């Protein structure tokens, strides 16, 4: 029985999958808290879809794919911020137009070239095919992102809650705004090999949303989000071995189940508080 339970840890490809799960769980969970508070959940979706043309162009030009992904992500984030600030169109509408246009451009570029590279790994990730280079790339990016978020979490929190107050306090609002967009693009690049573009948005929203439902202080929210994301990532990789399923979708399903449980718990607590008040 014990040998069966420990079987996933005996294979090198599963060991790498567990390592990449641990690595990307920390920055995605921390960033998700800021995205949830700031109302930028759709921004993560937009950037994750919009990096596709950058990846295809990098492949055509012979550049590292992560450079193309980061460049396209930054272009999308900056363009979305500029258009929303300098037009009457609301930000969610701008994001919908920009990310769908960039994603469409990526698909057109991809089908126009002749290559044996499968799009599935870019869109859905290839956690079981992660190598040492992917681990080092994700690890360095994750370390830089986590350090930046933890060092500036108070400034970013104030900027997320009240940008006007942050500006009045003398904080560099512009640097915080575009710095957060840069961190978002870097995080998506770090998760590219693990969850792919489409499922990355789940890691950038669900942990923060779950923590928001469970705790009432931002410091504890960061800790709970990291714990939930780490448990879901490791649990999803582990279960996928026995279910013979892809690890990334399994992780997202676990996060969704935890979110529903947290939502029901919060709803029941609210009802009990209301009944006791009567």
N, C-alpha and C positions, 0 to 999 in steps of 0.2 A: 504493500500500500504506500509506504513512504517513498519507495523507489519511483513509483508512478507519479506522485506529487512533485518530486524533485526532477523529473525527467526534462522539463523545459530548460532547466539551468545547465544541462549537460551539452547542449549544442552551441557552437560558437555564434551562429547567426541569431539565436535567441538571446545569448548574452549581450551581443551588440544592440539588439532591440531593447533590452532592459536598460542599457546604459543610455541610449538616445532618449528613452522615455524619461529617465531621471533628469537628464540635461535640459530638455526643453520644457519640462513641467514648471520649473521655477520662474523663468522670465515671462512665459505666457500667462501664468497665474497672477503674477504681480501686475503685469500690464493690463490684464482684464479688469482689475479693480478700478483703475483710472478710466478705462474706456466706459465702464458701466456708470461710474459717477458723472462723467462728462457727457454721457449720451452719445458716445462715439461707436456704438456697437456696429453700425452700418459702415463706419470708416474701415474697420478691420475687414469686413466682407469686401469692400470696394478695393482695398489695396491688395488683398490676397488674390482676387481675380485678375487685377490689372497688371500683375507682374509677368503674365504669360508672354506678351510681345517682347518684353525685355529678355526673357529666357530664350525665345526663338532667335532673336537677333544676335544674342551672344553666341548661340550655337553656330549660326551662319558665319559670323566673323571670327570664330575660333577663340572667343574669350571665355573665361570661367562663367558658368551659368549663374553663380551667385551674384556676380557683378551686374549682369543684365537684370536680374530680378530686383536687386537693390535700386538700380537706376530707374527702372520702370515704376517701382513702388514710390520712390521719392517724387517722381514727376507727377504721378497720380495724386499723391497727398497734397503737394504744393498747388497743383492746378485746382483741386477741389476747394482748398482753403481760399485761394485767390478769387475764384468765381463766386463762391458763396458770400464773400465779404464785399464784392464790388458789383453785385447784381441784386435784383429783387427776388430772384429765385431762391427758395429755401435750400438749406444744406443737404437734406436728404434727397431732394430732387436732383441737385447737382451731382451727388455721389452716384445716384442711379444712372444718370446719363454718362458720366465719365467712366465708371467701371465697366458698364456694359459695352461702351465703345472700345475701350482698351482690350477687353476680353475678346470681342469680335475681331479686332485687329490681330490679336494673337492667333486665333483660329485660322484666319485667312493666311497669315504668314506660315503657319505650320503646314497647312495642306498644299501650299505652293512650293515647298521644298521636298526633295526626295531623300528620305532618311529611314533607317531601321530603328530609330529611337521611338519607343512607344510613349504616347501622350498620357497613358494611364498612370505611369509612375510620377509624372509631373502633377497631374490633377489630384490623385488619390494617395500619393506617397508610396514608399517602398521600404517600410521599417525593417523588414526581414532581410533586405539587401544592403543595409547600412554597412559601410566599411570604416576603416581607421581614419581616413581623410574626412569623411562626413562627421565622425565623432569629434575630431579636433576642431573642425570649422564651427559646428554647432556649439561646442564647449566654449570656445573663445568668444563667440558672439553672445552667448547666454551669460557668460561672466561679465562682459562689458555692460550689457543691458540691465542685468540684475543690480550691478554696482551703481549704475546711474540712477535707477529708480529708487533704490534704498537711500542713497545719499541725498536726493532731492525730493523725497516723498512728501515732505511737509509743504514745500513750495508748489509742487504739482497738485497736491490736494486742494490748497487754497485756490489755485488757478482753475481747477475743475469745478469747485463749488461756486466761486464768485470771481470772475476775471476782473471786474471793475475794482473790487476790494484789493485784489492782488496788484493791480496797477497803482492804486493809491498807496500801497505799502512800499512801493519802489521796486517791486520785483520785475525782472525783464520778461514781460508777458510774451513778447514776440519770440524770444529765445526758448521759453518754455513751450510755446505752442508748436513751433517747428521742430524743437528737440524731441517732443513727444511723437511727432509724425516720423522723425528719423528713427526713433526707437521702435516704432511700430513696423516700419519697413525692415529693419534689421531682424526683428523677432520672426517675421514671416519667412525671411531668408533662412533663419536657423531651423525652422520647423519644416522647411521645404522637403527634405529627404525623409522626414518622419511621417507627416500626415498629408503632405501635398497641399495644393492651393485651396481646394474646396473645403476640406475638413479642418483647415487651420483656423477658420473663423470660429469653430466650436470651442477650441482651446482659448481663444481670445475673448470669449464672452461668458461661457458657462461657469468657470470657476469663480469669477467675480460676482456673477449673479447669484450663485449659490451662497457665497459668503455674505452677500448683502442681505439675504433672507435670514441668515442664522445669527448674525452678531450686530451690535449697535455702535461699535467704534471702528475707526478706519485702521488702526494698528492691528487689531484682532482680525479685521477683514482680510488684511494682507496675509496673515499667518494661516487663517482657515482656508483661503483660496489656494495657497501653495500646498497645504496638506491634502485638500480634496483633489487637486489636479494630479499630484504625485501618486496618490492611491489609485485614482482612476486610470492613469497611464500604465502603471505597473500591473494593475488588475486586468486591464484590457489586453495587454500583451500576453499575460499568463493564460487568461481564458481563451484567447484566440488559438492557442496551441491545441487545446482539447476540443474546441468547437470547430476547428479547421476553417476558421474565418480570417479575414484580413484584420490585422491589429488596430489600424486607425479607426475604421467604423465601429469596432467593438468598444474602443475607448470612448467615442462620442456617445454611444448608446448608454454606457455606464454613467457618464456625466449627465445625460438627459434624465435617467432614472433618479439620480441623486437630486437633481433640480426639482423634479416632481415631488419627491419626498419632502424636501425642504419647503416647497410651496405649500403642501398640505399641512405641514407642521405649523407654519406661520399663520395659515388660515384658521386652524383650530385654536391657536393661541389668541388670535384676535377675537374669535367668537366667545371664548371663555372670558376674556377681559370685558367684552361688551355685556355678557350675561351677569357677571359679577358687579358691574356698574349699576345695573338695574336693581 
